[in-house]
Each structure stands twice: as C-alpha cells, then as structure tokens.
C-alpha cells in the first residue's frame, strides 16, 4: 500500500516531490527500528542493517516501476539523444529520492541521539574505517558503538577513491542486471552511510545540518548519480529480458542504450572522484 504514495510518471513530471518521499521512507524505517526492533535482544544489534532493509522495502516498488517505464522508452524511442533526455527525467526523480533519504537519516541521527549507536552501528563502523583508520576503535568508542567486524581500510588518494567507487558501480550494475530493482539496496545503504556521516559532522545540532550536507553532497551528488545511471542501465536490460524485448528488432538499440549509460556513469564517477579529492577540501577549508 505504501507504493501508492508515488507514481513513476508523476515523479518524472515533478521530481522534487520525491524528496518528501525520501524523508517519509527514511523516517518510517528509523522509527520502526527505534521503537520496535531495538527492544529485541538479537535484532537490536543489527539496527543499521534493519534500517536499510526497511528503506529498501519501501522504495523497491517505485524503483521497479520506474525501470520498467525507462525500458519501455527504449522500445518506443529510436534516437539516442532523445532517450538520454528521457532517462534524465528518471535520474532527477531518483536523485531527489536519494537526497530525501540522506536528509531523513541525518535528521533522525541528530534527533534521536540515545538511539543513534544502535540505529546506525554498521554505518558508524564504515565511517570510522574510512575516516579514522589509525584510530578506528577510538572513533567507535566516541560514537558509542562496539565493533562488529573489526575491519579497517586504509585511506587512498584519487585512484584509490576512483577504484573503490568503480567497484561499487560494478556491484550496482550486477545487482540491477540480476535482480532488476534490487540495486536499490546498494543505493539505500549509501544513503544511510552518507546520512550518518552528515549527522556525525553536524553533531552540534540541527543548525549544523546544512554544513554537514555541504561537506558530503559536493562530491556525493555526482557520485550517486553515476550509481543510479548504472542501475538504470542494468535494470533496463533486466526488464527487457523479462519482457522478451531482447528477442525483437529493438535488441541492439536497447543494448546500445545500456552501454551508453554505463559509459556516462563512468565519466561522472571519474569527475566526482576529482571533486572529492581536489575541490571539496578547498571549499570546506574556505567555509570553515
């Protein structure tokens, strides 16, 4: 029933409305985990994963139908430039949805401080492993989280960041090819991690939230856009297989469109890595 809140065609006409949907879905997920599952002796230890799981359950119908809509355009439209223009409408809707999820997660991170270590335990671990690899345990202790995995990654420069992002893009592509709309899990996970990072950066309170969003959205928006483009590419092929469109005369057109989308995603990802390494630190240094 929750999928009745939004329709893909309306979302493409008014993409900014998806921001409110993202806020709604992230709030539903956080409140469910905070007031229902956190009291469970076992499930309470996996709050960070449950938050993402419920977010995926909320967003999955929309993701499926918008991918189905885009695949239909591949069958109807033959000109590649027009196709890319049409896909951009879906991308805008998905980006607004993602931004709503990020703001929702970061808002509840600040509003429910006592529940934060439990609701975002996995996300805090990821944040600490990336941003404080040499003081990993201290970072966890400061945020009230007990280590589950104990894994620590080393910081890298441009090529390390780009390679890591390409790995995520490949996983997104594979998930979308194999599971269609299932790629939303990776994207919801990224939204929760970024929302947690924003919340940690804005610990002073809600007034610091815009600065926290600026810190991670400068490079985060193009990076996530690349993942969504990749998800659309894989999802379009997946739906085309299910509907039998790859057996028709539009087969090569559909595959070409997917390939073009993948190339676009890689270019965007390369640019976002440049922004993350060379531009974001300069902007934040100026703001601070």
N, C-alpha and C positions, 0 to 999 in steps of 0.2 A: 504493500500500500504506500510505502514511503516514496516509491518511484513516481507517484502521481504528482509530486511537488514540481517536477520539471519535465519538459518535453524537448528533445534534441532540436527540432526545428525552431521552437521558441528561443532556445538557448543560443542558437546561431544568429537569430534576429536581435536578441538583447543579451549579449554575452555577460555584461556586467552584473546581471541578476544572479549569475552563478556564484558570485562572491558570497551572497547571502546564503545560498545553498551550502557552500563550503563551511560557512560559520555554523549553520544548523547541524550538518552531519558531524563535524568535529565535536560540537557541544554534546550531541546525543551520545557519541562514543565515550567521551570523557566522563559524562555524568553517570552513564551505565557502569563503567568500570569503577568510578569513585564510590558510588553509593550501593552497588550491588555486588560486584565481583571482588572488590577489595577486602570484603569481610570473609571470603573463602580462604581457608588456611593454605591451600595449594595454588589455586588460580591467582590469588592475590600477589604471588611472587612474579607473575608474568603480566603485570598490568600494561607495560609498554607494548607488548605484542598484542594483547587483547584490544587495546585502543586502536591499533592499526587494523586488526581483523574486523572490528565493527564498522570502521570507516570504509573498508573495502566492501562490506555487505551493503552499506548504504549507497555507495557510488557505482557499484557493479552494473545495475540495470541501465543507468544513464550511459556509462562507458560502452556497453554492448550496443545500445541502440544508435549512439552517435557514430560508432564504427560502421555499423550496418548502413546508416544513412550515407556515409562517405563512400562506401563500396558501391552503393547504388549510383552515385555520381560518376564513378569510373566507367560504369556500363553505359550511362546516358551521354557523357561528355567525351568528345574525342580530342579536343585541343588541350595540350598540356598546360599552357599558361592559364587557361580558364579553370582547369582542375585545381591547380595550385591556389588560385584565388578562392575557390570554393573551400578547399581544405583549411585555408587560413581562418575562415569563419569558425570552424570546429576548434582550431587551435586556440583562438581567442576565448571561446567558452571554457575550454579545459584549463587555460591559464588562470582565468578568473576563479574557477572552482578551486584550483590549487592554492591560489593566494588566500581564498577564504578559509581553507583548511589550515594554512600556516598561521594566519592571524588568530583563528579559533584555538589552535593548540597553544600558542604563546600566551593568549589571554588567560586561559584556564591554568596554565603553568604559574602565572602570577597571582591569580585569584584564589587558587587552592594550594597554597604553599605547603601545608601539612601533608597533603596527599601527593605532592609532586614526586618525591623519591620513589613512590610505588607506581604511580601512573606513567612515569617516563623513565623507568630504571634502565631499560635497554638503550633508549636514546641517549641518556646521560653517559652511559658507557662508551657509546660510539663517539660522542663529543669529546670525552676525555682522552680516548685513544688517539684521536686525530690532533687535538689542540694541546694536550699535555702529556705526550708520550713518556717524558722523563719524570713526570710527577703524577703518573696515572692514578695510583692508589690514593694520593693526597687529594687529587681532583674529585675522586669518588667520595671520599670521606667528607669533603666540604659540601657536597651536594646530598649527603645522607644516603648513598647507595652502596650496597655490598656487591662486590664483583661477582658476576655470574660466569663470565667466560675467561676473564683474565688476559684477554688478548690485547696486544698493543701494536699499533702500527707506527712506522717512522714517518716524520714529515718529509715531503718532497717538494721539489721546485716545479717549474712549468710542465716538463714532460711527465713527471710522476703524477701530477694532478690530471693532466690530459689523459694519460693511460688509464688511470683509475676511472675517470668519467666515461671513457670508451668502453671499459668493462661493464659499467652499469648500463650503458646504451645497448650493448650486445645482449645482456640479460633481459632488458626490456623488450628488445626485438624478438628474442627467442620465446619469451613468455607470451607475447602477443601473437606470434605465429602458432604456438602450440595450444594456447588457451584463449585466444581472441582477446576479450576484455580483461583477462586475468592479469595483464601487465599493470593494471591499476594498483595491485598490491605493492609493487616496487615504488610506484609514484606516491602512494599514500604513506609508505614508510619514509620516503624522502621528505614529504611534507611534515611528518611528525618530528623527524630529526632536526630540520631547519626551524620548526616552531619551538623546539626545545632549546636550540642554540640561541634563538632570538630572546626567549624567556630568560635564559641564563645571563645574556648580555644586558638585559633590561631589568635586572634584579632590584633596582632602586624603586621600581613601581611602574604603574601603567603609564605614567608620564614619559618614561624612558622607552616605551614600546616603539614609537616611530623611529628612534635612532637605532634600535635593535633591528628593526625591519630593514632599514637602510643598509646596515652592515652586511646583511646576508642576501638581500634581494638584488643588489647591484649586479652581482655575477650569477645569483641564483635564478633569476627570471630567464635569461637566455639558456642557462644550463638545463633547467626543467623543460623549457620549450623544446629543446633538442630531444629530450626523452619522450615527450608527447608526440613529436613528429615521428620518431622511431616506432612508438606504439601504434600510431595510425597506419604506418606502412605495413607492419606485421599484421595488424588487425584486419586491414583491407584484404590482404592475401588470404588470411584465415577464413574470413566470411565468404570470399569468392570461391574458395574450395568447397565450403559447406553448401553454397547455393548452386554449385556446378558452373559458375561463370568462367572458370579457367578452361573449360572444355569448349567454350564458344569462340566466336570470332574476335571477341574483345580481350582474349587471353593476354596477348603481348602488350596491349595498351595498359592493362591492369598491372602487369609485372613491371613495365617501364615506369609507371607512376610510382610504384612502391620503391623502385631503385632510386628515382629522383628524390623522393622524400628522405631516403637513407643518406644520400649524399648531402642534402640540405642539413640534415641533423648533425652530421659530422662537421660540417663547416661552422654551424652555430656553436657546437661544442668546443671547437678549436678557439673560436673568438671568446667564448665565456671563460676558458682557461686563461687566456691572455688578460682579460679583465680582472679575474680573481688574483692573479699574481702581480700585475703591474699597476692596475688602476684603483681597485678597491682600497688597498693600503694607503694610497696617496689621498684619496677622498676622505677616508676616515681620519687620517692624520690631520687634514685641514679642518674637518668638522670638530674634532676634539681639541 
